[in-house]
C-alpha cells in the first residue's frame, strides 16, 4: 500500500465530502479512491469515515487523523517544493477568478504586468460577479471583495481595504435635496446592488460606532456596480458604491459624496485559495505581486 497516496485520498474525501468529488480532484476513479481509504482503515484498524447513501463524513477518530494527515502532507509538499522548484523558473497555468468591475477597471493592468514578469506562467482570468466554488469549478485562486468571515474555508491573503461611499449626482441633489441623516434616505430614490429579492436596506455606522439600519425606496437594482454608477451620474438616485468604481466620477464632480460621516461595514479585496495550495510557487508569486501592486490603491483618492 502507498501510505501517502492513501492519506491523500482520505484528505480529499473529507475535504470534498465524497469519493466521486475526491476522485475528480485526484484524477482517479471513485472505486480507486474508495479502495485507498479502505486500505488505510484496515492498516490502522479503525473506521475513519461514516458512509451513508447520502453523504460521507469523518468519525471522531477520522477528524483527528485528518488533521495529522494535512500537516504531514503539507510537510511532504514543502520538501518537494524546496527540491524541485527553488531554482526553477515558475511555469504552468494559473487559473484566476475575479469580480467583473474590479477585474476590468483595476486587475487587468496588474495581471498584464504579472505576465510580463513571469512569461512562463500562463494566466487564465475569468471575470464574473457570482460566488464561485473554487475547487469544484477548477480555479487555483479567487479574488473576492467582501466582508471577511471568521469561518472562511480558504486560505486568505488581504490585498487592500475597499472603501464605500454614498453618492449622487449634483442634479439629483439639487432637485431632491441632500440628506443630512441616514433616516432621511428612506425619502429618496436609491440604487441598490443586487436584485429585487435582496433586502432593500443599508447598514451604516456613524463615527462613534452607532449602527443604523436604513430601509430604502429603491428605484433601480443591478448586479453590476458600473451600471449603478452610470445611473447615479444620470441623476436616477443615491448609490452606495466602492470608490474603486465611483472615485473618478467623484473627482470629476459628476458625483458628490452624501453623508460622509456614515460608513457601511468594511469590506476587503483578498485572494483565497485552497489550504492544499499554500505551497504553490505560482500562487505565492501572484499574492506577493498583487499585494505590492495594490499597496496604495490608486482609486482611493482624497476627493472620494
C-alpha positions in Angstrom: 0.0 0.0 0.0 1.2 3.5 -0.9 0.6 5.2 2.5 1.0 8.7 1.3 -1.4 8.2 -1.6 -3.9 6.6 0.8 -3.6 9.6 3.1 -4.1 12.0 0.1 -7.2 10.1 -0.9 -8.6 10.3 2.7 -7.9 14.0 3.0 -9.5 14.6 -0.4 -12.7 12.7 0.6 -13.0 14.7 3.8 -12.3 18.0 2.0 -14.7 17.4 -0.9 -17.4 15.4 1.0 -17.4 12.3 -1.1 -15.5 9.7 -3.1 -16.6 10.9 -6.5 -15.6 14.5 -5.9 -12.3 13.4 -4.4 -11.6 11.2 -7.4 -12.2 14.1 -9.8 -9.8 16.2 -7.8 -7.1 13.5 -7.8 -7.7 12.3 -11.3 -8.7 8.8 -10.1 -11.9 6.8 -10.3 -14.3 6.6 -7.4 -13.6 3.0 -6.8 -9.8 3.6 -6.6 -10.3 6.3 -4.0 -12.6 4.1 -2.0 -10.0 1.3 -2.1 -7.2 3.5 -1.0 -9.2 4.8 2.0 -10.3 1.2 2.8 -6.7 0.0 2.8 -5.8 2.9 5.2 -8.6 1.9 7.6 -7.6 -1.7 7.5 -4.0 -0.9 8.3 -4.9 1.4 11.1 -7.6 -0.9 12.5 -10.1 2.0 12.9 -13.1 3.4 10.9 -12.2 6.8 9.6 -15.4 7.6 7.7 -19.1 7.2 8.2 -20.6 6.2 4.9 -24.3 6.5 4.0 -26.2 6.6 0.7 -26.4 10.4 1.0 -23.1 11.6 2.4 -19.6 10.7 3.7 -18.3 12.3 6.9 -15.3 11.6 9.2 -15.7 9.8 12.5 -14.2 11.3 15.7 -11.1 9.3 15.1 -11.2 10.3 11.4 -11.3 14.0 12.2 -8.2 13.7 14.5 -6.4 11.7 11.9 -7.4 14.1 9.1 -5.7 17.0 11.0 -2.5 15.0 11.3 -2.6 13.9 7.6 -3.0 17.5 6.4 0.1 18.5 8.4 2.1 15.5 7.1 1.2 16.1 3.5 2.0 19.8 3.8 5.5 18.9 5.0 6.0 16.4 2.2 4.8 19.0 -0.3 7.2 21.6 1.2 10.1 19.2 0.8 9.1 18.6 -2.8 8.9 22.4 -3.5 12.3 23.0 -1.8 14.0 20.4 -4.0 12.3 20.9 -7.4 11.1 24.5 -7.6 13.6 26.6 -5.6 15.8 27.4 -8.6 13.3 26.6 -11.3 11.6 29.2 -13.4 7.9 29.4 -12.4 5.7 28.0 -15.1 2.4 26.4 -15.8 -1.2 27.6 -15.9 -2.7 29.8 -13.2 -6.5 29.9 -13.2 -7.9 33.1 -11.5 -11.4 34.2 -10.8 -12.3 37.8 -10.0 -15.3 40.2 -9.9 -16.2 41.9 -13.2 -15.8 45.6 -12.5 -12.7 45.3 -10.4 -11.3 42.9 -13.0 -11.8 45.2 -15.9 -11.0 48.5 -14.1 -8.0 47.6 -11.9 -6.9 43.9 -12.1 -6.4 43.7 -15.8 -3.4 46.0 -15.9 -1.9 44.2 -12.8 -2.3 40.8 -14.5 -0.7 42.1 -17.7 2.4 43.2 -15.7 2.5 39.9 -13.8 2.5 38.0 -17.1 5.4 40.2 -18.4 7.4 39.5 -15.2 6.7 35.7 -15.4 6.5 34.8 -19.1 6.4 31.0 -18.5 3.2 31.3 -16.4 0.1 31.1 -18.5 -2.8 33.1 -16.9 -6.4 32.2 -17.4 -8.5 35.0 -15.9 -12.3 34.6 -15.6 -14.5 37.5 -14.6 -18.0 37.3 -13.1 -19.9 38.6 -10.1 -21.2 35.4 -8.7 -19.8 33.4 -5.8 -17.8 30.5 -7.2 -16.8 27.2 -5.7 -13.1 27.4 -6.1 -12.3 23.7 -6.2 -15.4 22.5 -7.9 -15.0 25.0 -10.8 -11.3 24.3 -11.3 -9.8 27.7 -10.2 -6.4 28.0 -8.4 -7.2 31.3 -6.8 -10.1 33.6 -6.4 -10.2 37.4 -5.8 -13.1 38.4 -3.7 -14.4 41.7 -2.4 -16.5 41.1 0.7 -16.6 41.2 4.4 -14.1 38.7 5.9 -15.7 35.7 7.5 -14.3 34.0 10.6 -15.2 30.6 9.2 -13.7 31.2 5.7 -12.7 27.8 4.4 -10.0 29.2 2.2 -6.5 30.4 2.9 -6.9 34.2 2.7 -4.4 36.9 1.8 -5.5 40.5 2.0 -4.8 42.9 -0.9 -6.4 46.2 0.0 -9.3 47.7 2.1 -12.2 48.7 0.0 -13.9 51.9 1.0 -17.6 52.5 0.1 -19.4 55.8 -0.1 -23.0 57.1 -0.6 -23.0 59.3 -3.7 -25.4 61.1 -6.0 -25.3 63.5 -9.0 -25.4 67.2 -8.2 -28.5 67.4 -10.4 -30.3 64.8 -8.3 -29.4 66.6 -5.0 -30.4 70.0 -6.5 -33.9 68.6 -7.2 -34.5 66.3 -4.2 -32.2 67.8 -1.6 -29.2 66.4 0.3 -30.0 64.1 3.2 -28.5 65.1 6.5 -29.1 61.9 8.4 -29.5 58.2 7.4 -33.1 58.3 8.4 -33.8 60.7 5.5 -32.6 58.1 2.9 -36.0 56.5 3.1 -37.4 59.6 1.4 -35.0 59.4 -1.5 -34.7 57.3 -4.7 -31.9 54.8 -4.1 -29.9 52.5 -6.4 -29.2 49.0 -4.9 -26.6 46.5 -5.7 -28.3 43.1 -6.1 -31.8 42.2 -7.3 -35.4 42.5 -6.3 -35.1 39.6 -3.8 -32.4 41.5 -1.9 -33.4 43.2 1.3 -33.8 46.8 0.4 -31.8 48.3 3.3 -28.3 49.6 4.0 -26.3 49.1 7.2 -24.4 52.3 8.2 -22.3 53.3 11.2 -21.5 56.8 12.5 -18.1 58.0 13.7 -18.9 56.8 17.3 -19.8 53.3 16.1 -23.5 53.6 16.4 -25.2 51.4 13.8 -28.2 52.5 11.6 -30.4 50.1 9.5 -31.9 52.2 6.7 -34.9 50.9 4.8 -34.8 52.1 1.2 -37.1 53.1 -1.6 -35.1 51.5 -4.4 -35.7 52.9 -7.9 -33.2 50.6 -9.6 -31.3 47.4 -9.0 -28.3 45.9 -10.7 -25.7 43.2 -10.0 -23.0 45.4 -11.7 -21.6 48.5 -9.9 -20.7 50.3 -13.1 -24.4 50.2 -14.2 -25.3 51.8 -10.9 -22.6 54.4 -11.2 -23.9 55.5 -14.6 -27.5 55.6 -13.2 -26.3 57.8 -10.4 -24.5 60.1 -12.7 -27.6 60.4 -14.8 -29.5 61.6 -11.7 -31.5 58.5 -11.0 -30.8 58.3 -7.3 -28.4 57.8 -4.5 -26.0 54.8 -4.8 -23.8 53.0 -2.3 -20.6 52.1 -4.2 -16.9 51.3 -3.7 -14.5 54.1 -4.5 -12.7 51.9 -7.0 -15.9 52.3 -9.2 -17.0 55.8 -8.4 -13.8 57.5 -7.4 -13.0 59.1 -10.8 -16.6 60.3 -11.1 -16.4 62.0 -7.7 -13.1 63.5 -8.6 -14.6 64.9 -11.8 -17.6 66.3 -10.0 -20.1 64.0 -11.7 -20.9 62.6 -8.3 -20.9 64.0 -4.8 -20.4 62.1 -1.6 -23.5 62.1 0.6 -23.5 61.6 4.4 -19.7 61.3 4.6 -19.8 60.7 8.4 -21.7 57.5 8.0 -20.0 54.4 6.7 -21.1 50.9 5.7 -19.4 47.8 7.2 -15.8 47.4 6.0 -15.0 45.1 3.1 -11.7 43.9 1.8 -10.2 42.8 -1.5 -8.5 39.5 -0.8 -7.2 36.4 -2.5 -8.4 33.0 -1.5 -7.1 29.6 -2.3 -7.5 26.0 -1.0 -5.4 25.0 2.0 -3.5 22.4 0.0 -2.3 25.0 -2.5 -0.4 27.2 0.0 2.9 25.9 -1.2 2.2 26.6 -4.9 5.0 28.9 -6.2 2.7 30.4 -8.8 0.1 31.4 -6.1 2.9 32.8 -3.8 4.2 34.9 -6.7 0.8 36.2 -7.6 0.0 37.0 -4.0 3.2 38.9 -3.4 2.9 40.8 -6.7 -0.8 41.9 -6.2 -0.1 42.9 -2.5 2.6 45.2 -3.7 0.6 46.4 -6.7 -2.4 47.4 -4.6 -0.4 48.6 -1.6 -1.5 52.2 -2.2 -4.9 51.9 -4.0 -4.9 54.4 -6.9 -8.7 54.7 -6.9 -9.0 55.8 -3.2 -8.1 59.5 -3.7 -8.8 62.1 -1.0 -11.5 63.7 -3.2 -13.6 60.5 -2.8 
